[in-house]
């Protein structure tokens, strides 16, 4: 597994594989955008679709953007769930393919917000233990079966990847920072690629 953190924008990635006898190359473009940017793209897709009900759908997406601007991911996720229900009721009967596209795009934003079905943040820090040898062990709970990258910072500005968290049981993850004792302050964040 290769872990790469990309900045916002469109990036071209090339994979070159060779076993010494044969070689192959594959290219892909990856767009990295914010959740706000993803909702804006979804709003544009609704506008370009020529739907009769686009005003109602746009109003729900505008409410989603307002929630994101206020820093309220739970409210934004709830708005996107409402959008999903609107699409099922208003778009799916006449254009099933478009409905599936809109629902999938909205779900990607909900997943990126890391809000679970009950409206709470999906990732929760469970325990921090400091060992006598200076190592720090952290345990958190999140959606099972996903990969989580752990980053650390001493100033909340400069972040470095320090680990890929190991899944223990049913959405419990652990990682160890062997260098924790060398820092006066050590901050952690967890993300899923």
Secondary structure by P-SEA (a helix, b strand, c coil): cbbbbbcccbbbbbbbbbcccbbbbbbbbbbbbcaaaaaaaaaaaaaaccccaaaaaaaaaaaaaaaaaaccaaaaaaaaaaaaaaaaaccccccaaaaaaaaaaaaaaaaaaccccccccccccccccccccbbbbbbbbccccbbbbbbbbccccbbbbccccccccccbbbbbccccccccbbbbbbbcc
